[in-house]
Amino acid sequence: MHQAKLSGKEIGLKDMVRKGLPGGSFKPLSDDDIESIHQTAMRVIEEVGFQVNSEAALDLFKEAGASVDDEQRLVRLSQQRVMELIDSAPSEITLCGQDEKHDILLGGNRVHTGTGGTALYVFRQETGQKQPATLEDLKSIAKLVDGLDNIHLFLLPTYPNDLPIEYVDVNRFFAGLDNTSKHVMGGFYTLDGARQVIRMAEMIAGSRQKLRQRPIISMITCTISPMKLDKEYGDFIIAVAESGIPVVCPAEPLCGATSPVTLAGNLVIQTVDSLMGVMLTQIVNPGTPVIFGSVASTTDLRDFKYLAGSVEMGLINAAGAQMAQFYKLPFYATGGMTDSKVLDAQSGYESATTSLLCALAGANFIHDAAGLMEFALTACYEKYVIDNEILGMVMRAVDGIEVNDDTLAFDLIKQVGPGGNFVSARHTRRFMRSEHYVPTLSDRDSREDWENRGGKNAWERAAEKAADIIAKAEYSLPAPARQRVLSEIDGIID
């Protein structure tokens, strides 16, 4: 885990995966802006309140000292009480892989990237058409992500349309855990399904205690913008908090639809909505590992549909990272998507822009950063590979420019002198890999060499790489744990 920027001396030729690097060089909000958004959010919680439709959650807020209007189901808390609850949440959370090299530490301004969803379709580049996603797609995508170094975490990205809902939760998480050694995060659809998933993870980890010590899974719950906690998700938050599993509490306010059209107004709603979930987890179980989250974006004001690729989405989520740093909470941001229906220039520039803004702002986990298109409805195998390349460049930008006596290279410049060159210098060999991102997909050869290899474009090269990674994938759960899960958890399709 890189806790701070590594120098060229410290990075070996075989250790070039950049993750956990400190961001924060991009600050769309000033300190005064952050304070203004915070104070407005506190006024909303104190004066307007939020609606809670879970009886259990409503009772818990009452016990925690909230003012509750039972008729309208509105909850209000003082700023002091809100901050007490926020302060009881951990400022850092470790999300563990089954292989320790994939452990990630969320918090501060350390940056990681991952997948997201849940997409209903998979785009087939060879036909230009999309098809309903299946369980086999989810397994294949897990294998693919396991082999893409710049994607640090596997958030279950597709919905298996071929399964009945009662079997979706256990099969989605099993498909992830059985096909990648990276941390697996996901939402769930039934409370019983969530409990079965936790039980399954305990078997794989070795015990309930071992799972809490090294959480190989985390779960996502949702509030409803603006300022509403429904019965189902209120009950979900309580159940996950009681279990001690890391939980994300994201909100999805949309400018001009479920939040004010202004970006600042959107940030107020996003802050209130996510803090609703954060506070509930701490009332249920103080110290619950909870992640402040944003899926905030904009709408197309012509028809008010959700947009995934707007630059404003990048700005809102970058600012959200600053708010999370203000509250000292780990942050789950959203970026890297596109509204394009195909792999084209729009797909590339929208995905790159939002990921870069979030990363430079120090967003701890940028979810949806790979594989999604068409308003997040559709996943694409080739796009995972292309986005892996984008994210490698993004993380190089986060790494920044290291300035010290070695990198300034005065002695070498003096030695080479006017008109010389630096090609054969030991300094060049020493720093060339750590200073410069080495692409795994981009073509940098001459036109002649490119043509001699078939003149393939980026998506064609990505398709070949995706197929190769999936075909060569070898990871699966250890046999004893795997067999126990299959024999004791109902409904898993092997």
C-alpha positions, 0 to 999 in steps of 0.5 A, spaced: 500 500 500 503 506 497 501 511 503 505 516 500 508 518 493 514 513 492 521 515 489 524 513 483 529 509 487 523 505 491 519 503 485 522 497 482 521 495 474 516 489 476 512 494 481 509 499 477 501 499 479 499 505 482 494 505 487 493 509 494 497 515 491 495 522 495 490 526 490 488 533 492 491 537 487 485 539 484 480 543 489 474 546 486 471 548 492 475 553 497 475 552 504 470 558 505 466 554 500 466 547 504 464 551 510 458 554 506 456 547 504 457 544 510 453 549 514 447 549 509 447 542 510 446 542 517 441 547 517 437 542 512 438 537 517 436 541 523 430 545 520 427 541 514 429 534 516 429 528 512 423 523 512 424 516 515 420 510 512 423 504 516 419 503 523 426 501 526 430 506 523 425 511 526 425 508 533 433 509 533 433 516 531 428 517 537 433 514 541 439 517 539 435 524 541 432 526 534 426 530 534 421 526 530 415 528 527 411 522 527 405 524 522 410 526 517 415 521 519 420 527 519 427 527 523 431 533 525 437 533 529 442 538 532 448 540 528 452 538 535 449 531 535 450 530 527 457 531 528 458 527 534 455 521 530 460 523 524 465 523 529 464 516 531 465 513 524 472 511 522 476 515 518 480 510 515 477 503 512 481 497 509 477 493 504 481 487 503 482 482 497 483 475 498 490 476 496 493 481 501 496 485 495 489 487 493 488 490 500 486 498 499 486 503 505 480 508 504 481 515 507 484 521 507 486 523 500 488 516 497 486 514 491 483 508 488 479 506 482 474 500 481 468 498 477 461 499 478 454 498 476 449 495 476 448 494 468 442 490 465 446 489 459 452 487 455 454 491 449 457 486 444 462 490 439 462 485 434 455 486 432 454 493 435 448 491 439 447 490 447 444 483 450 441 482 457 447 481 462 447 474 464 451 470 470 456 468 465 457 475 463 458 477 471 463 471 472 467 473 465 468 480 467 470 478 474 476 474 471 477 480 466 478 485 472 482 480 476 487 481 470 487 489 469 492 492 474 489 499 474 482 497 477 483 496 484 477 493 486 471 489 484 464 492 485 459 487 482 457 491 475 452 487 472 445 484 474 444 477 472 437 477 468 437 469 467 436 468 475 430 469 479 431 475 484 431 470 490 438 467 487 441 474 485 444 476 491 448 470 493 450 468 485 452 475 484 457 475 490 459 468 489 461 470 482 465 475 484 469 472 490 470 465 485 473 469 480 477 475 482 482 475 488 480 483 489 476 486 494 468 485 492 463 490 493 456 490 491 449 492 492 443 487 494 436 486 493 433 482 499 435 482 506 435 474 506 440 475 500 444 480 504 444 475 510 446 469 506 452 473 502 455 475 509 454 467 511 458 465 505 463 470 506 464 468 513 465 461 510 470 463 505 474 468 510 474 462 515 470 465 521 465 471 523 471 474 527 476 473 521 471 476 516 471 482 521 478 482 521 479 482 514 473 484 510 473 481 503 466 484 502 463 490 503 455 492 501 452 498 498 445 501 501 442 507 498 438 513 500 433 516 496 434 524 494 432 528 496 432 527 503 428 520 504 430 514 507 425 508 505 423 502 509 427 497 505 433 501 505 433 503 512 432 496 514 438 494 510 442 499 513 441 497 520 442 489 518 449 491 515 451 496 520 449 490 526 453 485 522 459 490 522 461 489 515 463 495 511 457 499 508 457 505 503 451 510 504 451 513 497 446 518 494 444 520 487 441 527 487 440 529 480 441 537 478 434 540 476 430 534 478 432 531 485 436 537 487 437 544 485 440 545 478 446 549 481 452 544 483 452 547 490 445 546 491 446 539 489 452 538 493 448 540 499 443 535 498 448 530 496 451 531 503 445 531 507 442 524 503 449 521 505 450 523 512 443 520 513 445 513 512 452 515 516 448 517 522 444 511 522 450 506 522 453 509 528 446 509 532 446 502 530 453 500 531 458 506 533 464 505 529 461 501 524 466 502 518 461 506 513 463 510 507 460 517 505 458 516 498 456 520 492 453 518 485 451 525 484 450 527 477 446 532 472 440 531 468 439 533 460 434 539 461 431 537 455 427 531 458 430 530 465 434 523 463 440 521 468 447 523 465 453 519 466 458 523 462 457 530 463 463 534 466 459 537 471 458 530 474 466 530 475 466 537 478 460 535 483 464 528 485 471 532 486 467 537 490 464 531 494 471 528 495 473 535 499 467 534 503 468 527 505 475 530 507 472 535 511 468 530 515 474 525 515 470 520 512 472 515 507 469 517 500 466 513 494 465 517 488 463 516 481 466 517 475 469 514 468 462 513 465 460 515 458 453 516 455 455 514 448 452 507 446 458 505 442 466 505 443 467 512 440 471 518 441 465 520 446 466 514 450 473 516 451 473 523 453 467 523 457 470 517 461 477 520 462 475 527 464 470 525 470 475 520 472 481 525 472 477 530 476 475 525 481 482 522 482 486 529 482 481 531 488 483 525 492 477 521 491 478 515 495 474 510 491 472 512 484 466 507 482 464 506 475 471 508 473 471 502 468 466 498 463 460 502 463 456 506 457 449 508 455 447 512 462 450 506 466 445 501 463 450 497 459 457 494 460 462 493 455 468 488 455 472 492 451 471 498 455 474 495 461 480 494 457 480 501 455 478 504 461 484 500 465 489 504 460 485 511 462 486 509 469 493 508 468 494 515 465 490 518 471 493 515 476 500 517 473 497 524 473 495 523 481 502 521 482 504 528 480 512 531 479 517 529 484 522 534 485 529 533 488 536 533 487 535 526 483 530 528 479 532 535 477 539 532 475 543 537 475 550 533 475 547 529 469 546 535 465 553 538 467 556 532 465 552 531 458 553 538 456 550 542 451 548 538 444 549 532 448 544 526 449 541 522 455 539 516 452 545 511 455 545 514 462 544 510 468 539 516 470 535 514 464 534 507 465 533 508 473 527 513 472 524 511 465 519 506 468 517 510 474 517 517 471 513 515 465 507 511 464 508 505 460 501 503 456 498 496 455 494 498 450 495 504 446 499 504 440 505 508 439 509 505 433 510 508 426 504 507 421 508 502 417 509 497 423 502 498 425 499 497 418 504 490 418 500 488 425 494 489 421 492 496 423 487 494 428 484 500 432 483 501 440 477 497 441 480 491 436 486 491 440 482 491 447 477 485 444 483 481 443 486 483 450 480 481 454 479 475 450 486 473 452 485 475 459 479 471 460 481 465 457 488 465 461 484 466 468 486 461 473 483 464 480 478 460 484 476 460 491 480 455 495 477 448 494 475 446 501 471 453 502 468 453 495 465 446 496 463 448 503 459 454 500 456 450 494 454 445 499 451 449 505 448 456 501 442 454 497 441 457 490 448 458 487 449 456 480 456 453 479 
